[in-house]
């Protein structure tokens, strides 16, 4: 086992002794510096010798041609769990150049697993007894190893059931706390040394809330509650309960650092050859028979429902967390990064989606961005002035006006990966808009849904995907704002007010557009 300064961490002196915190930060900073030096002075030169002199891939980098951007990614991987998670956050920050964002998306979920001896110690510590008393067997080799934890197959003695054990990495909480403070210090240094960068965007927005969210991910009891909540949503729906699979949590064997779940077998990644074959073969009678990839459509609707109907977001719905089973279901896992939508999040999504997909009005779209801009009024007006012509060009590129004059709602087609919403968001931060950090996990999911939809359903429109949920959001919003004098007429008043908010006949149109799924 590699010896690290993290082993010196203890939460009590960290909380009360400033000298102790400073000492650990200095020692950990020296350790991280040595890791970077080993990467740059030993591993990179060795890779260059092997690939250019001996013409064979290196053990560390394979045949990859190293660039400045890829070296940043490899450096974050070398520095450990906290920095890997930071790289994943950077991959969805529109302030950064596309080359950096795209390369950061390559950060892998699989990392070097910790030893089986550490697994046994962790199980003994968390369950209060030797693992042999609880499990008939625990497989030595993990089936998955990520930055924060790894997963092992096992079989409980009581009840006699095979399970999946998600076991937290040793000393993870101390790693997150100390490295989080180091990252905060680095951001402060950047703000001082790079004032030009600060003028465009405050570097603090890259990390604000980052440490708190990461500390939440280290609490497996909280993750288990999120998982059961999502499982409850799927089991109560007439379609989801048949086609969405979320593992059941065994609470008797779950702690803050150990999550014991039902073992799901025979599943494949969406983008694997086996997964693609299953997606092409499976047909779902509840959906129109002419479409292929029906399971993908169900998963998109499930995540969209979490976003728009339940106000509860799975913040990391990448292909590494979505699988197709041989039983014809979508298996969704990893619920550590979840978030509740605030009223401001709802207002932003409603305004943004209505402007882009319903009204086809770039001025409305810019108004939404300016309204949520966090900065002085003069700065907001400058954002409006610079963003307006860009938003107009984006809509002209990706949108099309209704062919029927009576059709007042834009059927916004998804064309390519550069859609109206993502392009406008990237442009907004490029001209200095500072949106609330809490919005980015929501917008990440929103943009992910569009990108997956365009891959499998090029002709899908936003109304079909988001319509029913947006309708519910509008009604919920108006229910809070209206103060009805007559309870018997409240529903009619609410329906009329909702329709007036989103345009003529929006309720009827949305219901018709989504009837194929929500029947």
MIZARO-366176 format. One line per field, with one value per residue (C-alpha): x, y, z; residue number from 1; residue in one letter. Coordinates in nm, 4 decimals. Layout:
<pts>
X <- (X, ...)
Y <- (Y, ...)
Z <- (Z, ...)
resi <- (NUM, ...)
resn <- (a, ...)
</pts>
This chain:
<pts>
X <- (0.0000, 0.1254, 0.1985, 0.0284, 0.0076, -0.3698, -0.3297, -0.2398, -0.5847, -0.8262, -1.1502, -1.1324, -0.7921, -0.8674, -1.1777, -1.0171, -0.6417, -0.5328, -0.1672, -0.2655, -0.4582, -0.1690, 0.0763, -0.1367, -0.1966, 0.1777, 0.2657, -0.0064, 0.0983, 0.4559, 0.3246, 0.1149, 0.4143, 0.6205, 0.3432, 0.3439, 0.7229, 0.7175, 0.4676, 0.6543, 1.0142, 0.9840, 0.6637, 0.6321, 0.9962, 0.9667, 0.6512, 0.8262, 1.1177, 0.8905, 0.6614, 0.9169, 1.2303, 1.0979, 0.7672, 0.5543, 0.2851, 0.3839, 0.2258, 0.0964, -0.0294, -0.0614, -0.0129, -0.1627, 0.0068, 0.0522, -0.0506, -0.0706, -0.4437, -0.4065, -0.1217, -0.3574, -0.5976, -0.3252, -0.2009, -0.5460, -0.5673, -0.2281, -0.3329, -0.6180, -0.9953, -1.0584, -0.8776, -1.0391, -1.3782, -1.2617, -1.1730, -1.5237, -1.6657, -1.4382, -1.5634, -1.9034, -1.7910, -1.8696, -1.6172, -1.3358, -1.2241, -1.3937, -1.0616, -1.0255, -1.3881, -1.3747, -1.0490, -1.1701, -1.4624, -1.2104, -1.1342, -1.2105, -1.4292, -1.1919, -0.8836, -0.6345, -0.8294, -0.7200, -0.6129, -0.8345, -0.6813, -0.8159, -1.1550, -1.1646, -1.0576, -1.3257, -1.6008, -1.4925, -1.4822, -1.8185, -2.0142, -1.8502, -1.7630, -1.5414, -1.6791, -1.6932, -1.9753, -2.1867, -2.0975, -2.0570, -1.8032, -1.6734, -1.5024, -1.1449, -1.1418, -1.3710, -1.6219, -1.5734, -1.3188, -1.3814, -1.2219, -1.4263, -1.5089, -1.4992, -1.7628, -1.7324, -1.9718, -2.0668, -2.3287, -2.5043, -2.5538, -2.8869, -3.0790, -2.9064, -2.8749, -2.6013, -2.5280, -2.3017, -2.0821, -1.9793, -1.6828, -1.5340, -1.1636, -0.9489, -0.9039, -1.1357, -1.2933, -0.9546, -0.8451, -1.1514, -1.1194, -0.7447, -0.7355, -1.0469, -0.8650, -0.5635, -0.7894, -0.9439, -0.5935, -0.4984, -0.8117, -0.7248, -0.3740, -0.5198, -0.7447, -0.4398, -0.1989, -0.4456, -0.6626, -0.7549, -0.9111, -1.1097, -1.2551, -1.4112, -1.5297, -1.4617, -1.2537, -1.4300, -1.7355, -1.5336, -1.5116, -1.7890, -1.9915, -1.7519, -1.6085, -1.9509, -2.0921, -1.7928, -1.8279, -2.1919, -2.0748, -1.8665, -2.1854, -2.3213, -2.6281, -2.7316, -2.6589, -2.8715, -3.1625, -3.1302, -3.1212, -3.4354, -3.6122, -3.5396, -3.6433, -3.9733, -4.0318, -3.9716, -4.1798, -4.4870, -4.4935, -4.6904, -4.3987, -4.0872, -4.1530, -4.1152, -3.8198, -3.6099, -3.3954, -3.2563, -3.0951, -3.2620, -3.0613, -2.9961, -3.0147, -2.9133, -2.5691, -2.5287, -2.3238, -2.1708, -1.8799, -2.0458, -2.3436, -2.4906, -2.7244, -2.9105, -2.6771, -2.7810, -2.6389, -2.5942, -2.5808, -2.3842, -2.2935, -2.5087, -2.2139, -2.0760, -2.1405, -2.3509, -2.5470, -2.6155, -2.7402, -2.9784, -3.1092, -3.1827, -3.3589, -3.5821, -3.9281, -4.1649, -4.5372, -4.6253, -4.4318, -4.4781, -4.3488, -4.1712, -3.9027, -3.5819, -3.3758, -3.6927, -3.5040, -3.2962, -3.6173, -3.7483, -3.4249, -3.4384, -3.7943, -3.7073, -3.4180, -3.6277, -3.9074, -3.6620, -3.5598, -3.8983, -4.1622, -3.9959, -3.7452, -3.4772, -3.1703, -2.9358, -2.6339, -2.4063, -2.6086, -2.3178, -2.2918, -2.0796, -2.3882, -2.6437, -2.6596, -2.8957, -2.9694, -3.0313, -3.3771, -3.4674, -3.4298, -3.2258, -3.0007, -2.9163, -2.6527, -2.4363, -2.6638, -2.3950, -2.4295, -2.7940, -2.9507, -3.2850, -3.4025, -3.4595, -3.7324, -3.4667, -3.3569, -3.7178, -3.7678, -3.4518, -3.5394, -3.8949, -3.7901, -3.4990, -3.6924, -4.0013, -3.7906, -3.5891, -3.8500, -4.1911, -4.1556, -3.8496, -3.7555, -3.3877, -3.4744, -3.6681, -3.3762, -3.1331, -3.3731, -3.3652, -2.9852, -2.9636, -3.2253, -3.0162, -2.6807, -2.4961, -2.3334, -2.4000, -2.6731, -2.4253, -2.2491, -2.5806, -2.6687, -2.3304, -2.4045, -2.7379, -2.5754, -2.3052, -2.5235, -2.8233, -2.6658, -2.5050, -2.8347, -3.0093, -2.7525, -2.7753, -3.1540, -3.1344, -2.8889, -3.0687, -3.4354, -3.7169, -4.0374, -4.3722, -4.5007, -4.8614, -4.9508, -5.1966, -4.9190, -4.7813, -4.5241, -4.1886, -4.0983, -3.7301, -3.5402, -3.2203, -2.9613, -2.6083, -2.4599, -2.4584, -2.8198, -2.9802, -2.9618, -2.6007, -2.4683, -2.6460, -2.5194, -2.1613, -2.1999, -2.3490, -2.0539, -1.8213, -1.9530, -1.9254, -2.2573, -2.2231, -2.5021, -2.5626, -2.3352, -2.6356, -2.7690, -2.4785, -2.5623, -2.9163, -2.7935, -2.5459, -2.8349, -3.0435, -2.7676, -2.6893, -3.0498, -3.0278, -2.6964, -2.8141, -3.1446, -2.9751, -2.7666, -3.0593, -3.3571, -3.2454, -3.6066, -3.7099, -3.8341, -3.8011, -4.1773, -4.2018, -3.9165, -3.9826, -4.3421, -4.5342, -4.2831, -4.2735, -4.6524, -4.6442, -4.3742, -4.5848, -4.8896, -4.6911, -4.5374, -4.8717, -5.0306, -4.7862, -4.8374, -5.2169, -5.4353, -5.7806, -6.0838, -6.3147, -6.1895, -6.4439, -6.2994, -5.9351, -5.8524, -5.9979, -5.8142, -5.4923, -5.5254, -5.5992, -5.3121, -5.0720, -5.1707, -5.1220, -4.7714, -4.6458, -4.8350, -5.1737, -5.2953, -4.9720, -5.1540, -5.3401, -5.0317, -4.8105, -5.0682, -5.0956, -4.7198, -4.6621, -4.9709, -4.7695, -4.5733, -4.7974, -5.1157)
Y <- (0.0000, 0.3477, 0.5581, 0.8987, 1.2067, 1.1557, 0.8843, 1.1592, 1.3180, 1.3148, 1.5169, 1.6514, 1.8286, 1.9339, 2.1136, 2.2887, 2.3246, 2.5729, 2.4689, 2.1073, 2.2081, 2.4140, 2.1296, 1.8700, 2.1028, 2.1668, 1.7967, 1.6973, 1.9736, 1.8395, 1.4883, 1.6024, 1.7922, 1.4720, 1.2850, 1.5472, 1.5382, 1.1587, 1.1892, 1.4607, 1.3565, 0.9789, 0.8421, 1.0859, 1.0499, 0.6702, 0.6818, 0.8875, 0.6430, 0.3403, 0.4870, 0.6734, 0.4622, 0.1089, 0.1682, -0.0015, 0.1256, 0.2217, 0.0680, 0.4032, 0.5830, 0.3129, 0.4657, 0.8042, 1.1099, 1.3349, 1.6994, 1.9830, 1.9213, 1.5448, 1.6019, 1.8121, 1.5175, 1.2688, 1.5022, 1.5147, 1.1354, 1.1097, 1.3392, 1.1154, 1.1069, 1.4743, 1.5982, 1.3333, 1.4616, 1.8167, 1.7096, 1.5710, 1.9048, 2.0925, 1.8733, 2.0431, 2.4026, 2.6069, 2.8777, 2.6431, 2.5828, 2.2847, 2.0961, 2.0928, 1.9975, 1.7110, 1.5748, 1.5911, 1.3707, 1.0893, 1.0630, 0.6998, 0.5528, 0.2571, 0.3242, 0.0988, -0.0918, -0.1046, -0.4398, -0.7241, -0.6923, -0.3369, -0.4703, -0.7168, -0.4487, -0.2108, -0.4743, -0.5684, -0.2031, -0.1102, -0.4221, -0.4666, -0.8319, -1.0404, -1.0521, -1.4359, -1.4069, -1.1948, -1.3269, -1.6789, -1.5388, -1.2063, -1.2098, -1.0919, -0.9138, -0.6077, -0.5813, -0.2024, 0.0379, 0.4136, 0.7174, 0.7048, 0.3359, -0.0106, -0.2824, -0.6518, -0.9428, -1.1244, -1.3557, -1.2832, -1.5611, -1.4147, -1.3793, -1.6113, -1.3654, -1.2464, -0.8771, -0.6027, -0.4313, -0.0719, -0.0132, 0.3302, 0.3855, 0.4043, 0.7540, 0.9037, 1.1664, 1.3025, 1.3102, 1.5114, 1.7578, 1.8272, 1.8294, 2.0489, 2.3108, 2.2898, 2.3468, 2.6513, 2.7910, 2.7280, 2.9086, 3.2080, 3.2153, 3.2037, 3.5005, 3.7005, 3.5951, 3.5964, 3.9084, 3.8914, 3.5491, 3.6889, 3.9611, 3.6985, 3.4649, 3.4292, 3.1087, 3.0464, 2.9198, 2.6140, 2.4976, 2.6663, 2.3913, 2.1332, 2.0232, 2.0063, 1.7955, 1.5649, 1.5210, 1.4258, 1.1578, 1.0024, 0.9421, 0.6102, 0.6239, 0.9413, 0.7749, 0.4758, 0.7073, 0.8758, 0.5354, 0.4172, 0.7417, 0.6989, 0.3343, 0.4500, 0.6819, 0.4033, 0.1394, 0.3654, 0.4410, 0.2196, 0.1924, 0.2571, -0.0261, -0.2753, -0.1241, 0.0650, -0.1393, 0.0204, -0.2090, -0.2562, -0.1400, -0.3810, -0.1343, -0.3876, -0.4051, -0.0423, 0.2230, 0.5576, 0.3822, 0.0593, 0.0322, -0.3184, -0.3635, -0.6248, -0.7819, -0.7095, -0.9541, -0.9808, -0.6143, -0.4280, -0.0647, 0.1247, 0.1881, -0.1700, -0.4095, -0.6381, -0.3392, -0.2147, -0.5588, -0.5767, -0.2259, -0.3160, -0.6420, -0.5300, -0.3985, -0.2279, -0.2543, 0.0591, 0.2729, 0.3175, 0.0047, 0.1934, 0.3314, 0.1504, 0.1909, 0.2027, 0.1396, 0.4497, 0.6480, 0.5125, 0.6069, 0.9589, 1.0050, 0.8716, 1.1156, 1.3995, 1.3175, 1.3362, 1.6781, 1.8283, 1.6358, 1.5229, 1.8123, 1.5573, 1.5239, 1.2329, 1.4544, 1.2048, 1.0201, 0.9303, 0.5981, 0.4529, 0.4653, 0.3420, -0.0217, -0.2508, -0.5908, -0.9161, -0.9176, -0.6080, -0.3363, -0.0212, -0.0598, 0.2769, 0.2961, 0.5397, 0.7832, 0.9700, 1.2916, 1.3890, 1.7311, 1.8888, 2.1624, 2.5000, 2.7448, 2.9488, 2.6378, 2.5764, 2.9377, 2.9292, 2.6002, 2.7083, 3.0415, 2.8999, 2.6085, 2.8149, 3.0818, 2.8331, 2.5678, 2.7349, 3.0991, 3.0835, 3.4224, 3.5037, 3.8235, 3.6205, 3.3796, 3.6630, 3.8084, 3.4810, 3.4764, 3.8413, 3.7915, 3.5189, 3.6906, 3.7335, 4.0725, 4.4498, 4.5918, 4.7631, 4.4305, 4.2586, 4.5123, 4.4581, 4.0832, 4.1540, 4.3741, 4.1192, 3.8060, 3.9244, 3.9040, 3.5673, 3.4195, 3.5446, 3.3684, 3.0475, 3.0325, 3.1050, 2.8159, 2.5487, 2.6434, 2.6563, 2.8563, 2.6696, 2.5911, 2.6327, 2.9793, 2.8305, 2.6237, 2.8677, 2.6410, 2.5810, 2.2183, 2.2653, 1.9835, 1.8446, 1.8762, 1.7701, 1.8118, 2.1950, 2.2691, 2.6003, 2.5583, 2.4411, 2.6892, 2.9771, 2.8746, 2.8511, 3.1899, 3.3402, 3.2560, 3.3565, 3.7139, 3.7302, 3.5945, 3.4515, 3.2053, 3.0545, 2.7515, 2.5476, 2.5564, 2.3711, 2.0195, 2.0736, 2.2138, 1.9264, 1.6778, 1.8927, 1.9050, 1.5342, 1.4456, 1.6482, 1.4931, 1.1339, 1.2098, 1.3399, 1.0217, 0.7791, 0.9942, 1.2657, 1.3676, 1.4090, 1.7494, 1.9095, 1.9243, 1.5460, 1.4881, 1.7617, 1.8686, 1.6809, 1.7687, 2.1352, 2.1471, 2.0134, 2.2648, 2.5511, 2.4402, 2.3922, 2.7369, 2.9034, 2.7105, 2.8806, 3.2257, 3.2305, 3.3073, 3.1870, 3.3532, 3.0700, 2.7132, 2.5768, 2.7826, 2.7507, 2.4711, 2.6621, 2.9796, 2.7839, 2.6153, 2.9470, 3.1271, 2.8448, 2.8527, 3.2282, 3.1925, 2.9514, 3.0675, 2.9945, 2.6354, 2.5150, 2.2702, 2.1026, 2.0900, 1.9440, 1.6789, 1.5768, 1.5709, 1.3428, 1.1226, 0.8395, 0.8019, 0.9285, 0.7456)
Z <- (0.0000, -0.0879, 0.2209, 0.2068, 0.4247, 0.4217, 0.6846, 0.9339, 0.8977, 1.1912, 1.1849, 1.5437, 1.5327, 1.1740, 1.2993, 1.5973, 1.5366, 1.2704, 1.2945, 1.2310, 0.9166, 0.7843, 0.8476, 0.6679, 0.3730, 0.3377, 0.3630, 0.1173, -0.1245, -0.1165, -0.1805, -0.4772, -0.6172, -0.6076, -0.7910, -1.0667, -1.0855, -1.1209, -1.4045, -1.5950, -1.5298, -1.5434, -1.6937, -1.9845, -2.1013, -2.0720, -2.2842, -2.5514, -2.5639, -2.5935, -2.8601, -3.0732, -3.0347, -2.9812, -3.1648, -2.9017, -2.6635, -2.3109, -2.0046, -1.8716, -2.1827, -2.4487, -2.7944, -2.7069, -2.8546, -2.5542, -2.5846, -2.3367, -2.2872, -2.2419, -1.9963, -1.7844, -1.7774, -1.6878, -1.4150, -1.2562, -1.2730, -1.1061, -0.8217, -0.7126, -0.6456, -0.5668, -0.8765, -1.0980, -0.9851, -1.0541, -1.4082, -1.4538, -1.3405, -1.5833, -1.8686, -1.8459, -1.7877, -2.1003, -2.0043, -2.1027, -2.4625, -2.6371, -2.6629, -2.2833, -2.2235, -2.4708, -2.3347, -1.9736, -2.0729, -2.1244, -1.7535, -1.6867, -1.4137, -1.3806, -1.1699, -0.9943, -0.7239, -0.3630, -0.2167, -0.0990, 0.2493, 0.2633, 0.1520, 0.4415, 0.6900, 0.5612, 0.5870, 0.9394, 1.0446, 0.8925, 0.9983, 1.3368, 1.2760, 1.0449, 0.6914, 0.7074, 0.9633, 0.7290, 0.3819, 0.2461, 0.0042, -0.1320, -0.4714, -0.4486, -0.7854, -0.8087, -1.0916, -1.0995, -0.9530, -0.9624, -0.8035, -0.4827, -0.4371, -0.5889, -0.6244, -0.5338, -0.5790, -0.2585, -0.1087, 0.2184, 0.4722, 0.5876, 0.3647, 0.1186, -0.1651, -0.3979, -0.3592, -0.4864, -0.2268, -0.2977, -0.0665, -0.0139, -0.0732, 0.2418, 0.3904, 0.1281, 0.3534, 0.4584, 0.0934, -0.0060, 0.2839, 0.2480, -0.1321, -0.1353, 0.0699, -0.1613, -0.4625, -0.2944, -0.2380, -0.6031, -0.7239, -0.5051, -0.6534, -1.0070, -0.9294, -0.8204, -1.0967, -1.3885, -1.3565, -1.7270, -1.6706, -1.3791, -1.6018, -1.8258, -1.5543, -1.1849, -1.1444, -0.8134, -1.0044, -1.1089, -0.7484, -0.5494, -0.3874, -0.5316, -0.1973, -0.0329, -0.3163, -0.3093, 0.0671, 0.0064, -0.2368, 0.0406, 0.2440, 0.1159, 0.3409, 0.1582, -0.1767, -0.0750, 0.0090, -0.3304, -0.4992, -0.3200, -0.4058, -0.7766, -0.7494, -0.6000, -0.8956, -1.1466, -0.9648, -0.9488, -1.3234, -1.5668, -1.8106, -1.6046, -1.3589, -1.6451, -1.8291, -1.5719, -1.3308, -1.0141, -0.7583, -0.4191, -0.1155, 0.1744, 0.4631, 0.7306, 0.5696, 0.4590, 0.6396, 0.5535, 0.3784, 0.2615, 0.0257, -0.0091, -0.3053, -0.5020, -0.7586, -1.1190, -1.3725, -1.7491, -1.8458, -2.1130, -2.1776, -2.4249, -2.6536, -2.6498, -2.9395, -2.7149, -2.5870, -2.9388, -3.0450, -2.7494, -2.8152, -3.1762, -3.0860, -2.7988, -2.8855, -2.6428, -2.7256, -2.5259, -2.7760, -3.1497, -3.3299, -3.6074, -3.3741, -3.2870, -2.9700, -2.7590, -2.4338, -2.4977, -2.5359, -2.2048, -2.0264, -2.1734, -2.0531, -1.7075, -1.6630, -1.8112, -1.5658, -1.2785, -1.4050, -1.4957, -1.2970, -0.9728, -0.9430, -0.8620, -1.0817, -1.1463, -1.1937, -1.3664, -1.6346, -1.8632, -2.0477, -1.7680, -1.5443, -1.7997, -1.9114, -2.1009, -1.9472, -2.1314, -1.9695, -2.1724, -1.9088, -1.8585, -1.5533, -1.3921, -1.1191, -0.9180, -0.7363, -0.5450, -0.7459, -0.7047, -0.6611, -0.5755, -0.8107, -0.6470, -0.7506, -0.9336, -1.1247, -1.2257, -1.3357, -1.5449, -1.7160, -1.7890, -1.9309, -2.1259, -2.2761, -2.3556, -2.5289, -2.7354, -2.8147, -2.7888, -2.8858, -3.1105, -2.9659, -2.9111, -2.7215, -2.4627, -2.4392, -2.3703, -2.1129, -1.9197, -1.9134, -1.8065, -1.5328, -1.3703, -1.4240, -1.0944, -1.1231, -1.1315, -1.3538, -1.5855, -1.6429, -1.7130, -1.9810, -2.1449, -2.1485, -2.3175, -2.5802, -2.6681, -2.6446, -2.8497, -3.1990, -3.1135, -2.9902, -3.3048, -3.5256, -3.3193, -3.3559, -3.7268, -3.7608, -3.5572, -3.5615, -3.8103, -3.7912, -3.7902, -4.1373, -4.0229, -3.9001, -3.6475, -3.4926, -3.2407, -3.0822, -3.2436, -3.3120, -3.2393, -3.4117, -3.2707, -3.5445, -3.4697, -3.1259, -3.1390, -3.0404, -2.9667, -2.5902, -2.5581, -2.8145, -2.6437, -2.2999, -2.4237, -2.5899, -2.2736, -2.0524, -2.3336, -2.3178, -1.9393, -1.8077, -1.4583, -1.3946, -1.0477, -0.9921, -0.8761, -1.2322, -1.3887, -1.2704, -1.4032, -1.7328, -1.7647, -1.7517, -1.9844, -2.2459, -2.2006, -2.2844, -2.6043, -2.7076, -2.6539, -2.8232, -3.1367, -3.1559, -3.1420, -3.2499, -3.4946, -3.5631, -3.1995, -3.0839, -2.7439, -2.6939, -2.7204, -2.4759, -2.2205, -2.2842, -2.0156, -1.7447, -1.8443, -1.8316, -1.4739, -1.3781, -1.5112, -1.3171, -0.9967, -1.0355, -1.0904, -0.8033, -0.5683, -0.7161, -0.7475, -0.4491, -0.5604, -0.4112, -0.5144, -0.4720, -0.7202, -1.0053, -0.9088, -1.1551, -1.4482, -1.3489, -1.3125, -1.6536, -1.8271, -1.6573, -1.7400, -2.1056, -2.1206, -1.9779, -2.2405, -2.5460, -2.7049, -2.6772, -2.5169, -2.2881, -2.5730, -2.7913, -2.5206, -2.4330, -2.7964, -2.8488, -2.5494, -2.5763, -2.7315, -2.4108, -2.1327, -2.2285)
resi <- (1, 2, 3, 4, 5, 6, 7, 8, 9, 10, 11, 12, 13, 14, 15, 16, 17, 18, 19, 20, 21, 22, 23, 24, 25, 26, 27, 28, 29, 30, 31, 32, 33, 34, 35, 36, 37, 38, 39, 40, 41, 42, 43, 44, 45, 46, 47, 48, 49, 50, 51, 52, 53, 54, 55, 56, 57, 58, 59, 60, 61, 62, 63, 64, 65, 66, 67, 68, 69, 70, 71, 72, 73, 74, 75, 76, 77, 78, 79, 80, 81, 82, 83, 84, 85, 86, 87, 88, 89, 90, 91, 92, 93, 94, 95, 96, 97, 98, 99, 100, 101, 102, 103, 104, 105, 106, 107, 108, 109, 110, 111, 112, 113, 114, 115, 116, 117, 118, 119, 120, 121, 122, 123, 124, 125, 126, 127, 128, 129, 130, 131, 132, 133, 134, 135, 136, 137, 138, 139, 140, 141, 142, 143, 144, 145, 146, 147, 148, 149, 150, 151, 152, 153, 154, 155, 156, 157, 158, 159, 160, 161, 162, 163, 164, 165, 166, 167, 168, 169, 170, 171, 172, 173, 174, 175, 176, 177, 178, 179, 180, 181, 182, 183, 184, 185, 186, 187, 188, 189, 190, 191, 192, 193, 194, 195, 196, 197, 198, 199, 200, 201, 202, 203, 204, 205, 206, 207, 208, 209, 210, 211, 212, 213, 214, 215, 216, 217, 218, 219, 220, 221, 222, 223, 224, 225, 226, 227, 228, 229, 230, 231, 232, 233, 234, 235, 236, 237, 238, 239, 240, 241, 242, 243, 244, 245, 246, 247, 248, 249, 250, 251, 252, 253, 254, 255, 256, 257, 258, 259, 260, 261, 262, 263, 264, 265, 266, 267, 268, 269, 270, 271, 272, 273, 274, 275, 276, 277, 278, 279, 280, 281, 282, 283, 284, 285, 286, 287, 288, 289, 290, 291, 292, 293, 294, 295, 296, 297, 298, 299, 300, 301, 302, 303, 304, 305, 306, 307, 308, 309, 310, 311, 312, 313, 314, 315, 316, 317, 318, 319, 320, 321, 322, 323, 324, 325, 326, 327, 328, 329, 330, 331, 332, 333, 334, 335, 336, 337, 338, 339, 340, 341, 342, 343, 344, 345, 346, 347, 348, 349, 350, 351, 352, 353, 354, 355, 356, 357, 358, 359, 360, 361, 362, 363, 364, 365, 366, 367, 368, 369, 370, 371, 372, 373, 374, 375, 376, 377, 378, 379, 380, 381, 382, 383, 384, 385, 386, 387, 388, 389, 390, 391, 392, 393, 394, 395, 396, 397, 398, 399, 400, 401, 402, 403, 404, 405, 406, 407, 408, 409, 410, 411, 412, 413, 414, 415, 416, 417, 418, 419, 420, 421, 422, 423, 424, 425, 426, 427, 428, 429, 430, 431, 432, 433, 434, 435, 436, 437, 438, 439, 440, 441, 442, 443, 444, 445, 446, 447, 448, 449, 450, 451, 452, 453, 454, 455, 456, 457, 458, 459, 460, 461, 462, 463, 464, 465, 466, 467, 468, 469, 470, 471, 472, 473, 474, 475, 476, 477, 478, 479, 480, 481, 482, 483, 484, 485, 486, 487, 488, 489, 490, 491, 492, 493, 494, 495, 496, 497, 498, 499, 500, 501, 502, 503, 504, 505, 506, 507, 508, 509, 510, 511, 512, 513, 514, 515, 516, 517, 518, 519)
resn <- (x, x, x, x, x, x, x, x, x, x, x, x, x, x, x, x, x, x, x, x, x, x, x, x, x, x, x, x, x, x, x, x, x, x, x, x, x, x, x, x, x, x, x, x, x, x, x, x, x, x, x, x, x, x, x, x, x, x, x, x, x, x, x, x, x, x, x, x, x, x, x, x, x, x, x, x, x, x, x, x, x, x, x, x, x, x, x, x, x, x, x, x, x, x, x, x, x, x, x, x, x, x, x, x, x, x, x, x, x, x, x, x, x, x, x, x, x, x, x, x, x, x, x, x, x, x, x, x, x, x, x, x, x, x, x, x, x, x, x, x, x, x, x, x, x, x, x, x, x, x, x, x, x, x, x, x, x, x, x, x, x, x, x, x, x, x, x, x, x, x, x, x, x, x, x, x, x, x, x, x, x, x, x, x, x, x, x, x, x, x, x, x, x, x, x, x, x, x, x, x, x, x, x, x, x, x, x, x, x, x, x, x, x, x, x, x, x, x, x, x, x, x, x, x, x, x, x, x, x, x, x, x, x, x, x, x, x, x, x, x, x, x, x, x, x, x, x, x, x, x, x, x, x, x, x, x, x, x, x, x, x, x, x, x, x, x, x, x, x, x, x, x, x, x, x, x, x, x, x, x, x, x, x, x, x, x, x, x, x, x, x, x, x, x, x, x, x, x, x, x, x, x, x, x, x, x, x, x, x, x, x, x, x, x, x, x, x, x, x, x, x, x, x, x, x, x, x, x, x, x, x, x, x, x, x, x, x, x, x, x, x, x, x, x, x, x, x, x, x, x, x, x, x, x, x, x, x, x, x, x, x, x, x, x, x, x, x, x, x, x, x, x, x, x, x, x, x, x, x, x, x, x, x, x, x, x, x, x, x, x, x, x, x, x, x, x, x, x, x, x, x, x, x, x, x, x, x, x, x, x, x, x, x, x, x, x, x, x, x, x, x, x, x, x, x, x, x, x, x, x, x, x, x, x, x, x, x, x, x, x, x, x, x, x, x, x, x, x, x, x, x, x, x, x, x, x, x, x, x, x, x, x, x, x, x, x, x, x, x, x, x, x, x, x, x, x, x, x, x, x, x, x, x, x, x, x, x, x, x, x, x, x, x, x, x, x, x, x, x, x, x, x, x, x, x, x, x, x, x, x, x, x, x, x, x, x, x, x, x)
</pts>
